[in-house]
Protein backbone atom coordinates (compact mmCIF):
# COMPACT_ATOMS: atom_id res chain seq x y z
CA UNK A 1 0.00 0.00 0.00
CA UNK A 2 1.29 3.46 -0.88
CA UNK A 3 2.44 5.87 1.77
CA UNK A 4 2.91 9.63 1.30
CA UNK A 5 6.52 10.56 0.69
CA UNK A 6 7.77 13.99 1.67
CA UNK A 7 9.89 15.57 -1.04
CA UNK A 8 12.88 17.71 -0.09
CA UNK A 9 11.53 21.22 -0.74
CA UNK A 10 15.08 22.53 -1.08
CA UNK A 11 16.15 19.91 -3.60
CA UNK A 12 17.76 21.40 -6.69
CA UNK A 13 16.41 20.49 -10.12
CA UNK A 14 18.21 17.57 -11.75
CA UNK A 15 19.30 17.89 -15.37
CA UNK A 16 19.87 14.88 -17.67
CA UNK A 17 21.61 15.23 -21.03
CA UNK A 18 23.13 11.81 -21.76
CA UNK A 19 21.95 8.44 -22.99
CA UNK A 20 20.77 6.23 -20.17
CA UNK A 21 18.07 5.05 -17.78
CA UNK A 22 17.43 7.17 -14.69
CA UNK A 23 15.09 6.46 -11.76
CA UNK A 24 13.78 9.19 -9.49
CA UNK A 25 11.64 9.28 -6.36
CA UNK A 26 7.92 9.90 -5.99
CA UNK A 27 5.14 9.41 -3.46
CA UNK A 28 4.26 5.88 -4.61
CA UNK A 29 6.06 3.01 -2.91
CA UNK A 30 7.29 0.50 -5.49
CA UNK A 31 5.35 -2.80 -5.60
CA UNK A 32 8.58 -4.77 -5.10
CA UNK A 33 10.28 -2.44 -2.63
CA UNK A 34 12.99 -4.34 -0.79
CA UNK A 35 14.12 -6.35 -3.82
CA UNK A 36 17.49 -5.29 -5.25
CA UNK A 37 19.27 -2.01 -4.59
CA UNK A 38 16.86 0.60 -6.01
CA UNK A 39 15.15 2.82 -3.46
CA UNK A 40 11.70 1.85 -2.19
CA UNK A 41 10.16 5.06 -3.58
CA UNK A 42 12.20 5.33 -6.81
CA UNK A 43 8.99 4.70 -8.73
CA UNK A 44 9.52 6.96 -11.76
CA UNK A 45 11.76 6.30 -14.76
CA UNK A 46 13.34 8.46 -17.45
CA UNK A 47 14.86 6.86 -20.55
CA UNK A 48 16.98 8.95 -22.92
CA UNK A 49 18.14 7.26 -26.10
CA UNK A 50 20.77 9.86 -26.97
CA UNK A 51 22.24 13.22 -25.96
CA UNK A 52 20.01 15.31 -28.25
CA UNK A 53 17.42 15.88 -25.52
CA UNK A 54 17.78 17.72 -22.20
CA UNK A 55 15.41 16.81 -19.38
CA UNK A 56 15.10 18.87 -16.20
CA UNK A 57 13.29 17.28 -13.24
CA UNK A 58 12.20 19.83 -10.65
CA UNK A 59 10.54 17.87 -7.84
CA UNK A 60 9.89 20.98 -5.74
CA UNK A 61 7.78 22.43 -8.56
CA UNK A 62 6.51 18.95 -9.62
CA UNK A 63 7.59 19.77 -13.16
CA UNK A 64 9.57 17.95 -15.84
CA UNK A 65 10.81 20.00 -18.78
CA UNK A 66 11.90 18.25 -21.98
CA UNK A 67 13.97 20.36 -24.37
CA UNK A 68 14.80 19.21 -27.90
CA UNK A 69 15.75 21.53 -30.78
CA UNK A 70 16.76 18.90 -33.34
CA UNK A 71 14.98 18.41 -36.69
CA UNK A 72 14.20 14.76 -37.55
CA UNK A 73 13.77 13.28 -41.02
CA UNK A 74 11.62 10.48 -39.58
CA UNK A 75 9.43 10.20 -36.51
CA UNK A 76 11.81 9.52 -33.62
CA UNK A 77 11.49 8.92 -29.90
CA UNK A 78 13.11 11.77 -27.99
CA UNK A 79 12.02 11.04 -24.41
CA UNK A 80 10.43 8.10 -22.57
CA UNK A 81 8.88 8.65 -19.13
CA UNK A 82 7.08 6.13 -16.94
CA UNK A 83 5.39 6.71 -13.59
CA UNK A 84 4.33 3.88 -11.30
CA UNK A 85 0.88 4.46 -9.83
CA UNK A 86 -1.57 2.79 -7.50
CA UNK A 87 -5.25 2.59 -8.39
CA UNK A 88 -8.32 1.97 -6.29
CA UNK A 89 -11.15 -0.10 -7.77
CA UNK A 90 -14.89 -0.07 -7.00
CA UNK A 91 -14.39 -2.82 -4.42
CA UNK A 92 -11.76 -0.76 -2.62
CA UNK A 93 -8.91 -3.00 -3.76
CA UNK A 94 -5.55 -1.42 -4.51
CA UNK A 95 -3.95 -2.29 -7.84
CA UNK A 96 -0.55 -1.18 -9.18
CA UNK A 97 -0.41 0.21 -12.72
CA UNK A 98 1.79 2.63 -14.65
CA UNK A 99 1.47 5.77 -16.75
CA UNK A 100 3.70 5.69 -19.82
CA UNK A 101 4.50 8.86 -21.78
CA UNK A 102 6.54 8.68 -24.97
CA UNK A 103 7.48 11.98 -26.63
CA UNK A 104 8.23 11.73 -30.33
CA UNK A 105 9.30 14.22 -32.97
CA UNK A 106 9.01 14.37 -36.76
CA UNK A 107 10.73 17.32 -38.36
CA UNK A 108 10.21 19.97 -35.72
CA UNK A 109 6.77 18.79 -34.58
CA UNK A 110 6.23 16.90 -31.33
CA UNK A 111 3.69 14.12 -30.86
CA UNK A 112 2.73 11.96 -27.91
CA UNK A 113 2.07 8.29 -27.18
CA UNK A 114 0.36 8.26 -23.77
CA UNK A 115 -1.06 5.04 -22.37
CA UNK A 116 -1.34 3.01 -19.19
CA UNK A 117 -0.08 -0.48 -18.31
CA UNK A 118 -2.63 -2.29 -16.15
CA UNK A 119 -2.38 -5.62 -14.36
CA UNK A 120 -6.06 -6.60 -14.47
CA UNK A 121 -9.35 -5.50 -15.96
CA UNK A 122 -10.97 -4.08 -12.82
CA UNK A 123 -12.01 -0.46 -13.55
CA UNK A 124 -9.92 2.11 -11.68
CA UNK A 125 -11.97 4.79 -9.90
CA UNK A 126 -9.09 6.84 -8.48
CA UNK A 127 -5.33 6.76 -8.60
CA UNK A 128 -2.29 7.87 -6.65
CA UNK A 129 0.87 8.90 -8.48
CA UNK A 130 3.48 11.65 -8.43
CA UNK A 131 1.56 14.46 -10.21
CA UNK A 132 4.29 15.81 -12.45
CA UNK A 133 3.52 18.38 -15.09
CA UNK A 134 5.51 17.51 -18.23
CA UNK A 135 6.36 20.37 -20.58
CA UNK A 136 8.12 20.02 -23.93
CA UNK A 137 9.91 22.83 -25.72
CA UNK A 138 11.83 23.28 -28.96
CA UNK A 139 13.55 26.36 -27.58
CA UNK A 140 10.90 28.71 -28.95
CA UNK A 141 7.49 27.21 -28.17
CA UNK A 142 6.39 25.17 -25.18
CA UNK A 143 3.39 22.95 -24.53
CA UNK A 144 2.05 20.91 -21.64
CA UNK A 145 1.87 17.20 -22.49
CA UNK A 146 0.93 15.77 -19.10
CA UNK A 147 -0.50 17.02 -15.84
CA UNK A 148 -2.59 15.63 -12.99
CA UNK A 149 -5.91 16.12 -14.79
CA UNK A 150 -4.67 14.29 -17.89
CA UNK A 151 -3.25 11.45 -15.79
CA UNK A 152 -6.48 11.13 -13.80
CA UNK A 153 -8.50 10.83 -17.02
CA UNK A 154 -6.10 8.25 -18.39
CA UNK A 155 -6.32 6.17 -15.21
CA UNK A 156 -10.11 6.08 -14.92
CA UNK A 157 -11.36 6.82 -18.44
CA UNK A 158 -9.00 5.32 -21.04
CA UNK A 159 -9.46 6.44 -24.64
CA UNK A 160 -11.29 4.40 -27.27
CA UNK A 161 -7.96 3.71 -28.97
CA UNK A 162 -6.57 2.14 -25.79
CA UNK A 163 -9.72 0.07 -25.34
CA UNK A 164 -9.42 -1.23 -28.91
CA UNK A 165 -5.78 -2.21 -28.36
CA UNK A 166 -6.79 -4.03 -25.17
CA UNK A 167 -9.55 -5.85 -27.07
CA UNK A 168 -7.01 -7.13 -29.61
CA UNK A 169 -4.58 -8.42 -27.00
CA UNK A 170 -4.63 -12.11 -26.17
CA UNK A 171 -3.26 -13.68 -22.99
CA UNK A 172 -3.17 -17.32 -21.97
CA UNK A 173 -2.52 -18.50 -18.42
CA UNK A 174 -0.52 -21.69 -18.92
CA UNK A 175 -1.15 -22.77 -15.31
CA UNK A 176 -4.91 -23.17 -15.64
CA UNK A 177 -5.82 -26.72 -14.68
CA UNK A 178 -2.19 -27.61 -13.90
CA UNK A 179 -1.45 -29.34 -10.58
CA UNK A 180 1.90 -28.39 -9.03
CA UNK A 181 3.76 -28.94 -5.80
CA UNK A 182 5.83 -25.97 -4.51
CA UNK A 183 8.20 -28.47 -2.85
CA UNK A 184 9.31 -29.67 -6.30
CA UNK A 185 11.92 -27.62 -8.23
CA UNK A 186 10.46 -26.09 -11.36
CA UNK A 187 7.23 -24.99 -9.65
CA UNK A 188 5.88 -22.15 -11.80
CA UNK A 189 4.61 -19.21 -9.80
CA UNK A 190 3.43 -17.55 -13.02
CA UNK A 191 3.40 -18.69 -16.66
CA UNK A 192 1.77 -16.51 -19.32
CA UNK A 193 1.69 -16.41 -23.13
CA UNK A 194 0.78 -13.11 -24.78
CA UNK A 195 0.00 -11.94 -28.29
CA UNK A 196 -2.92 -10.79 -30.40
CA UNK A 197 -6.34 -12.31 -30.95
CA UNK A 198 -9.40 -11.63 -33.09
CA UNK A 199 -12.33 -13.57 -34.52
CA UNK A 200 -11.53 -16.57 -32.36
CA UNK A 201 -7.91 -16.76 -33.57
CA UNK A 202 -4.79 -16.16 -31.50
CA UNK A 203 -1.24 -15.28 -32.53
CA UNK A 204 1.06 -15.70 -29.54
CA UNK A 205 4.30 -13.72 -29.57
CA UNK A 206 6.04 -14.58 -26.32
CA UNK A 207 5.90 -16.62 -23.16
CA UNK A 208 7.08 -15.37 -19.76
CA UNK A 209 7.62 -17.58 -16.71
CA UNK A 210 8.55 -17.05 -13.09
CA UNK A 211 9.59 -20.35 -11.54
CA UNK A 212 11.11 -21.76 -8.37
CA UNK A 213 14.42 -23.58 -8.77
CA UNK A 214 14.44 -25.23 -5.34
CA UNK A 215 12.01 -27.11 -3.15
CA UNK A 216 13.32 -25.00 -0.26
CA UNK A 217 11.30 -22.11 -1.72
CA UNK A 218 8.02 -23.77 -0.71
CA UNK A 219 7.73 -21.88 2.59
CA UNK A 220 8.45 -18.56 0.86
CA UNK A 221 5.90 -19.28 -1.87
CA UNK A 222 3.19 -20.34 0.59
CA UNK A 223 3.88 -17.29 2.75
CA UNK A 224 2.22 -15.24 0.01
CA UNK A 225 4.90 -12.55 -0.41
CA UNK A 226 6.50 -12.28 -3.84
CA UNK A 227 9.03 -9.84 -2.36
CA UNK A 228 10.23 -12.46 0.14
CA UNK A 229 10.40 -15.09 -2.56
CA UNK A 230 12.45 -12.96 -4.94
CA UNK A 231 14.76 -11.59 -2.28
CA UNK A 232 15.43 -14.75 -0.29
CA UNK A 233 14.70 -17.66 -2.64
CA UNK A 234 16.18 -19.46 -5.64
CA UNK A 235 14.21 -18.72 -8.78
CA UNK A 236 14.20 -18.01 -12.50
CA UNK A 237 12.56 -15.40 -14.73
CA UNK A 238 12.58 -16.28 -18.41
CA UNK A 239 11.12 -15.03 -21.68
CA UNK A 240 10.73 -17.21 -24.77
CA UNK A 241 10.01 -15.84 -28.25
CA UNK A 242 7.22 -17.48 -30.26
CA UNK A 243 7.70 -15.27 -33.31
CA UNK A 244 10.47 -13.38 -35.10
CA UNK A 245 8.03 -10.85 -36.55
CA UNK A 246 7.50 -7.57 -34.66
CA UNK A 247 9.12 -8.96 -31.52
CA UNK A 248 12.82 -8.22 -32.38
CA UNK A 249 12.29 -4.45 -32.17
CA UNK A 250 10.52 -4.86 -28.83
CA UNK A 251 13.31 -7.06 -27.44
CA UNK A 252 16.00 -4.66 -28.62
CA UNK A 253 14.24 -1.75 -26.96
CA UNK A 254 13.83 -3.76 -23.75
CA UNK A 255 17.56 -4.52 -23.64
CA UNK A 256 18.21 -0.77 -23.49
CA UNK A 257 15.41 0.00 -21.02
CA UNK A 258 16.63 -2.63 -18.57
CA UNK A 259 20.35 -1.99 -18.93
CA UNK A 260 21.22 -5.15 -20.84
CA UNK A 261 22.33 -3.82 -24.22
CA UNK A 262 26.05 -3.78 -23.35
CA UNK A 263 26.29 -7.35 -22.01
CA UNK A 264 28.60 -9.47 -24.20
CA UNK A 265 26.28 -12.50 -23.97
CA UNK A 266 23.40 -10.53 -25.49
CA UNK A 267 25.15 -8.77 -28.38
CA UNK A 268 23.58 -11.08 -30.96
CA UNK A 269 20.16 -10.49 -29.40
CA UNK A 270 20.79 -6.76 -29.55
CA UNK A 271 21.46 -7.03 -33.27
CA UNK A 272 18.64 -9.39 -34.28
CA UNK A 273 16.24 -9.84 -31.34
CA UNK A 274 15.32 -13.26 -29.97
CA UNK A 275 14.96 -16.05 -32.52
CA UNK A 276 11.75 -18.07 -32.55
CA UNK A 277 12.00 -20.60 -29.71
CA UNK A 278 14.98 -18.84 -28.10
CA UNK A 279 14.87 -18.16 -24.35
CA UNK A 280 16.54 -15.44 -22.29
CA UNK A 281 16.57 -16.11 -18.56
CA UNK A 282 17.63 -14.57 -15.27
CA UNK A 283 18.52 -17.02 -12.53
CA UNK A 284 18.95 -16.15 -8.86
CA UNK A 285 19.98 -17.70 -5.60
CA UNK A 286 19.38 -15.44 -2.60
CA UNK A 287 20.30 -12.29 -4.49
CA UNK A 288 23.19 -13.68 -6.54
CA UNK A 289 22.31 -13.73 -10.20
CA UNK A 290 23.32 -14.77 -13.68
CA UNK A 291 21.86 -14.37 -17.14
CA UNK A 292 21.41 -17.25 -19.57
CA UNK A 293 20.80 -17.45 -23.30
CA UNK A 294 20.37 -20.87 -24.83
CA UNK A 295 23.08 -23.06 -23.36
CA UNK A 296 25.35 -20.17 -22.35
CA UNK A 297 25.34 -18.14 -19.15
CA UNK A 298 27.41 -15.56 -17.32
CA UNK A 299 27.39 -14.02 -13.86
CA UNK A 300 25.47 -10.76 -13.69
CA UNK A 301 25.63 -8.86 -10.37
CA UNK A 302 22.83 -6.49 -11.41
CA UNK A 303 20.38 -9.22 -12.33
CA UNK A 304 18.15 -8.70 -9.30
CA UNK A 305 17.66 -5.02 -10.10
CA UNK A 306 16.89 -5.83 -13.74
CA UNK A 307 14.32 -8.45 -12.76
CA UNK A 308 12.63 -6.05 -10.34
CA UNK A 309 12.51 -3.32 -12.99
CA UNK A 310 11.06 -5.74 -15.51
CA UNK A 311 8.32 -6.86 -13.13
CA UNK A 312 7.48 -3.29 -12.13
CA UNK A 313 7.87 -1.30 -15.37
CA UNK A 314 7.22 -3.77 -18.21
CA UNK A 315 3.67 -4.57 -19.29
CA UNK A 316 4.31 -8.33 -19.44
CA UNK A 317 6.32 -8.16 -16.22
CA UNK A 318 3.38 -6.54 -14.43
CA UNK A 319 1.03 -9.26 -15.66
CA UNK A 320 3.49 -11.89 -14.40
CA UNK A 321 3.60 -10.18 -11.02
CA UNK A 322 -0.19 -10.08 -10.80
CA UNK A 323 -0.44 -13.77 -11.70
CA UNK A 324 2.23 -14.71 -9.14
CA UNK A 325 0.57 -12.71 -6.38
CA UNK A 326 -2.84 -14.25 -7.18
CA UNK A 327 -1.40 -17.77 -6.97
CA UNK A 328 0.43 -17.02 -3.75
CA UNK A 329 -2.69 -15.53 -2.16
CA UNK A 330 -4.51 -18.75 -3.03
CA UNK A 331 -1.80 -20.91 -1.51
CA UNK A 332 -1.66 -18.79 1.63
CA UNK A 333 -5.44 -19.02 2.02
CA UNK A 334 -5.34 -22.79 1.55
CA UNK A 335 -2.55 -23.11 4.13
CA UNK A 336 -4.60 -21.08 6.63
CA UNK A 337 -7.64 -23.39 6.35
C-alpha positions as CSV (number, residue, x, y, z in Angstrom):
1,X,0.0,0.0,0.0
2,X,1.3,3.5,-0.9
3,X,2.4,5.9,1.8
4,X,2.9,9.6,1.3
5,X,6.5,10.6,0.7
6,X,7.8,14.0,1.7
7,X,9.9,15.6,-1.0
8,X,12.9,17.7,-0.1
9,X,11.5,21.2,-0.7
10,X,15.1,22.5,-1.1
11,X,16.2,19.9,-3.6
12,X,17.8,21.4,-6.7
13,X,16.4,20.5,-10.1
14,X,18.2,17.6,-11.8
15,X,19.3,17.9,-15.4
16,X,19.9,14.9,-17.7
17,X,21.6,15.2,-21.0
18,X,23.1,11.8,-21.8
19,X,21.9,8.4,-23.0
20,X,20.8,6.2,-20.2
21,X,18.1,5.0,-17.8
22,X,17.4,7.2,-14.7
23,X,15.1,6.5,-11.8
24,X,13.8,9.2,-9.5
25,X,11.6,9.3,-6.4
26,X,7.9,9.9,-6.0
27,X,5.1,9.4,-3.5
28,X,4.3,5.9,-4.6
29,X,6.1,3.0,-2.9
30,X,7.3,0.5,-5.5
31,X,5.3,-2.8,-5.6
32,X,8.6,-4.8,-5.1
33,X,10.3,-2.4,-2.6
34,X,13.0,-4.3,-0.8
35,X,14.1,-6.4,-3.8
36,X,17.5,-5.3,-5.2
37,X,19.3,-2.0,-4.6
38,X,16.9,0.6,-6.0
39,X,15.1,2.8,-3.5
40,X,11.7,1.8,-2.2
41,X,10.2,5.1,-3.6
42,X,12.2,5.3,-6.8
43,X,9.0,4.7,-8.7
44,X,9.5,7.0,-11.8
45,X,11.8,6.3,-14.8
46,X,13.3,8.5,-17.4
47,X,14.9,6.9,-20.6
48,X,17.0,8.9,-22.9
49,X,18.1,7.3,-26.1
50,X,20.8,9.9,-27.0
51,X,22.2,13.2,-26.0
52,X,20.0,15.3,-28.2
53,X,17.4,15.9,-25.5
54,X,17.8,17.7,-22.2
55,X,15.4,16.8,-19.4
56,X,15.1,18.9,-16.2
57,X,13.3,17.3,-13.2
58,X,12.2,19.8,-10.7
59,X,10.5,17.9,-7.8
60,X,9.9,21.0,-5.7
61,X,7.8,22.4,-8.6
62,X,6.5,19.0,-9.6
63,X,7.6,19.8,-13.2
64,X,9.6,17.9,-15.8
65,X,10.8,20.0,-18.8
66,X,11.9,18.2,-22.0
67,X,14.0,20.4,-24.4
68,X,14.8,19.2,-27.9
69,X,15.7,21.5,-30.8
70,X,16.8,18.9,-33.3
71,X,15.0,18.4,-36.7
72,X,14.2,14.8,-37.6
73,X,13.8,13.3,-41.0
74,X,11.6,10.5,-39.6
75,X,9.4,10.2,-36.5
76,X,11.8,9.5,-33.6
77,X,11.5,8.9,-29.9
78,X,13.1,11.8,-28.0
79,X,12.0,11.0,-24.4
80,X,10.4,8.1,-22.6
81,X,8.9,8.7,-19.1
82,X,7.1,6.1,-16.9
83,X,5.4,6.7,-13.6
84,X,4.3,3.9,-11.3
85,X,0.9,4.5,-9.8
86,X,-1.6,2.8,-7.5
87,X,-5.2,2.6,-8.4
88,X,-8.3,2.0,-6.3
89,X,-11.2,-0.1,-7.8
90,X,-14.9,-0.1,-7.0
91,X,-14.4,-2.8,-4.4
92,X,-11.8,-0.8,-2.6
93,X,-8.9,-3.0,-3.8
94,X,-5.5,-1.4,-4.5
95,X,-4.0,-2.3,-7.8
96,X,-0.6,-1.2,-9.2
97,X,-0.4,0.2,-12.7
98,X,1.8,2.6,-14.6
99,X,1.5,5.8,-16.7
100,X,3.7,5.7,-19.8
101,X,4.5,8.9,-21.8
102,X,6.5,8.7,-25.0
103,X,7.5,12.0,-26.6
104,X,8.2,11.7,-30.3
105,X,9.3,14.2,-33.0
106,X,9.0,14.4,-36.8
107,X,10.7,17.3,-38.4
108,X,10.2,20.0,-35.7
109,X,6.8,18.8,-34.6
110,X,6.2,16.9,-31.3
111,X,3.7,14.1,-30.9
112,X,2.7,12.0,-27.9
113,X,2.1,8.3,-27.2
114,X,0.4,8.3,-23.8
115,X,-1.1,5.0,-22.4
116,X,-1.3,3.0,-19.2
117,X,-0.1,-0.5,-18.3
118,X,-2.6,-2.3,-16.1
119,X,-2.4,-5.6,-14.4
120,X,-6.1,-6.6,-14.5
121,X,-9.4,-5.5,-16.0
122,X,-11.0,-4.1,-12.8
123,X,-12.0,-0.5,-13.5
124,X,-9.9,2.1,-11.7
125,X,-12.0,4.8,-9.9
126,X,-9.1,6.8,-8.5
127,X,-5.3,6.8,-8.6
128,X,-2.3,7.9,-6.7
129,X,0.9,8.9,-8.5
130,X,3.5,11.6,-8.4
131,X,1.6,14.5,-10.2
132,X,4.3,15.8,-12.4
133,X,3.5,18.4,-15.1
134,X,5.5,17.5,-18.2
135,X,6.4,20.4,-20.6
136,X,8.1,20.0,-23.9
137,X,9.9,22.8,-25.7
138,X,11.8,23.3,-29.0
139,X,13.6,26.4,-27.6
140,X,10.9,28.7,-29.0
141,X,7.5,27.2,-28.2
142,X,6.4,25.2,-25.2
143,X,3.4,23.0,-24.5
144,X,2.1,20.9,-21.6
145,X,1.9,17.2,-22.5
146,X,0.9,15.8,-19.1
147,X,-0.5,17.0,-15.8
148,X,-2.6,15.6,-13.0
149,X,-5.9,16.1,-14.8
150,X,-4.7,14.3,-17.9
151,X,-3.2,11.4,-15.8
152,X,-6.5,11.1,-13.8
153,X,-8.5,10.8,-17.0
154,X,-6.1,8.2,-18.4
155,X,-6.3,6.2,-15.2
156,X,-10.1,6.1,-14.9
157,X,-11.4,6.8,-18.4
158,X,-9.0,5.3,-21.0
159,X,-9.5,6.4,-24.6
160,X,-11.3,4.4,-27.3
161,X,-8.0,3.7,-29.0
162,X,-6.6,2.1,-25.8
163,X,-9.7,0.1,-25.3
164,X,-9.4,-1.2,-28.9
165,X,-5.8,-2.2,-28.4
166,X,-6.8,-4.0,-25.2
167,X,-9.5,-5.9,-27.1
168,X,-7.0,-7.1,-29.6
169,X,-4.6,-8.4,-27.0
170,X,-4.6,-12.1,-26.2
171,X,-3.3,-13.7,-23.0
172,X,-3.2,-17.3,-22.0
173,X,-2.5,-18.5,-18.4
174,X,-0.5,-21.7,-18.9
175,X,-1.1,-22.8,-15.3
176,X,-4.9,-23.2,-15.6
177,X,-5.8,-26.7,-14.7
178,X,-2.2,-27.6,-13.9
179,X,-1.4,-29.3,-10.6
180,X,1.9,-28.4,-9.0
181,X,3.8,-28.9,-5.8
182,X,5.8,-26.0,-4.5
183,X,8.2,-28.5,-2.9
184,X,9.3,-29.7,-6.3
185,X,11.9,-27.6,-8.2
186,X,10.5,-26.1,-11.4
187,X,7.2,-25.0,-9.6
188,X,5.9,-22.1,-11.8
189,X,4.6,-19.2,-9.8
190,X,3.4,-17.6,-13.0
191,X,3.4,-18.7,-16.7
192,X,1.8,-16.5,-19.3
193,X,1.7,-16.4,-23.1
194,X,0.8,-13.1,-24.8
195,X,0.0,-11.9,-28.3
196,X,-2.9,-10.8,-30.4
197,X,-6.3,-12.3,-31.0
198,X,-9.4,-11.6,-33.1
199,X,-12.3,-13.6,-34.5
200,X,-11.5,-16.6,-32.4
201,X,-7.9,-16.8,-33.6
202,X,-4.8,-16.2,-31.5
203,X,-1.2,-15.3,-32.5
204,X,1.1,-15.7,-29.5
205,X,4.3,-13.7,-29.6
206,X,6.0,-14.6,-26.3
207,X,5.9,-16.6,-23.2
208,X,7.1,-15.4,-19.8
209,X,7.6,-17.6,-16.7
210,X,8.6,-17.0,-13.1
211,X,9.6,-20.3,-11.5
212,X,11.1,-21.8,-8.4
213,X,14.4,-23.6,-8.8
214,X,14.4,-25.2,-5.3
215,X,12.0,-27.1,-3.1
216,X,13.3,-25.0,-0.3
217,X,11.3,-22.1,-1.7
218,X,8.0,-23.8,-0.7
219,X,7.7,-21.9,2.6
220,X,8.5,-18.6,0.9
221,X,5.9,-19.3,-1.9
222,X,3.2,-20.3,0.6
223,X,3.9,-17.3,2.8
224,X,2.2,-15.2,0.0
225,X,4.9,-12.5,-0.4
226,X,6.5,-12.3,-3.8
227,X,9.0,-9.8,-2.4
228,X,10.2,-12.5,0.1
229,X,10.4,-15.1,-2.6
230,X,12.4,-13.0,-4.9
231,X,14.8,-11.6,-2.3
232,X,15.4,-14.8,-0.3
233,X,14.7,-17.7,-2.6
234,X,16.2,-19.5,-5.6
235,X,14.2,-18.7,-8.8
236,X,14.2,-18.0,-12.5
237,X,12.6,-15.4,-14.7
238,X,12.6,-16.3,-18.4
239,X,11.1,-15.0,-21.7
240,X,10.7,-17.2,-24.8
241,X,10.0,-15.8,-28.2
242,X,7.2,-17.5,-30.3
243,X,7.7,-15.3,-33.3
244,X,10.5,-13.4,-35.1
245,X,8.0,-10.8,-36.6
246,X,7.5,-7.6,-34.7
247,X,9.1,-9.0,-31.5
248,X,12.8,-8.2,-32.4
249,X,12.3,-4.5,-32.2
250,X,10.5,-4.9,-28.8
251,X,13.3,-7.1,-27.4
252,X,16.0,-4.7,-28.6
253,X,14.2,-1.8,-27.0
254,X,13.8,-3.8,-23.8
255,X,17.6,-4.5,-23.6
256,X,18.2,-0.8,-23.5
257,X,15.4,0.0,-21.0
258,X,16.6,-2.6,-18.6
259,X,20.4,-2.0,-18.9
260,X,21.2,-5.1,-20.8
261,X,22.3,-3.8,-24.2
262,X,26.0,-3.8,-23.4
263,X,26.3,-7.3,-22.0
264,X,28.6,-9.5,-24.2
265,X,26.3,-12.5,-24.0
266,X,23.4,-10.5,-25.5
267,X,25.2,-8.8,-28.4
268,X,23.6,-11.1,-31.0
269,X,20.2,-10.5,-29.4
270,X,20.8,-6.8,-29.5
271,X,21.5,-7.0,-33.3
272,X,18.6,-9.4,-34.3
273,X,16.2,-9.8,-31.3
274,X,15.3,-13.3,-30.0
275,X,15.0,-16.1,-32.5
276,X,11.8,-18.1,-32.6
277,X,12.0,-20.6,-29.7
278,X,15.0,-18.8,-28.1
279,X,14.9,-18.2,-24.4
280,X,16.5,-15.4,-22.3
281,X,16.6,-16.1,-18.6
282,X,17.6,-14.6,-15.3
283,X,18.5,-17.0,-12.5
284,X,18.9,-16.1,-8.9
285,X,20.0,-17.7,-5.6
286,X,19.4,-15.4,-2.6
287,X,20.3,-12.3,-4.5
288,X,23.2,-13.7,-6.5
289,X,22.3,-13.7,-10.2
290,X,23.3,-14.8,-13.7
291,X,21.9,-14.4,-17.1
292,X,21.4,-17.3,-19.6
293,X,20.8,-17.4,-23.3
294,X,20.4,-20.9,-24.8
295,X,23.1,-23.1,-23.4
296,X,25.3,-20.2,-22.3
297,X,25.3,-18.1,-19.2
298,X,27.4,-15.6,-17.3
299,X,27.4,-14.0,-13.9
300,X,25.5,-10.8,-13.7
301,X,25.6,-8.9,-10.4
302,X,22.8,-6.5,-11.4
303,X,20.4,-9.2,-12.3
304,X,18.1,-8.7,-9.3
305,X,17.7,-5.0,-10.1
306,X,16.9,-5.8,-13.7
307,X,14.3,-8.5,-12.8
308,X,12.6,-6.1,-10.3
309,X,12.5,-3.3,-13.0
310,X,11.1,-5.7,-15.5
311,X,8.3,-6.9,-13.1
312,X,7.5,-3.3,-12.1
313,X,7.9,-1.3,-15.4
314,X,7.2,-3.8,-18.2
315,X,3.7,-4.6,-19.3
316,X,4.3,-8.3,-19.4
317,X,6.3,-8.2,-16.2
318,X,3.4,-6.5,-14.4
319,X,1.0,-9.3,-15.7
320,X,3.5,-11.9,-14.4
321,X,3.6,-10.2,-11.0
322,X,-0.2,-10.1,-10.8
323,X,-0.4,-13.8,-11.7
324,X,2.2,-14.7,-9.1
325,X,0.6,-12.7,-6.4
326,X,-2.8,-14.2,-7.2
327,X,-1.4,-17.8,-7.0
328,X,0.4,-17.0,-3.7
329,X,-2.7,-15.5,-2.2
330,X,-4.5,-18.7,-3.0
331,X,-1.8,-20.9,-1.5
332,X,-1.7,-18.8,1.6
333,X,-5.4,-19.0,2.0
334,X,-5.3,-22.8,1.6
335,X,-2.6,-23.1,4.1
336,X,-4.6,-21.1,6.6
337,X,-7.6,-23.4,6.3
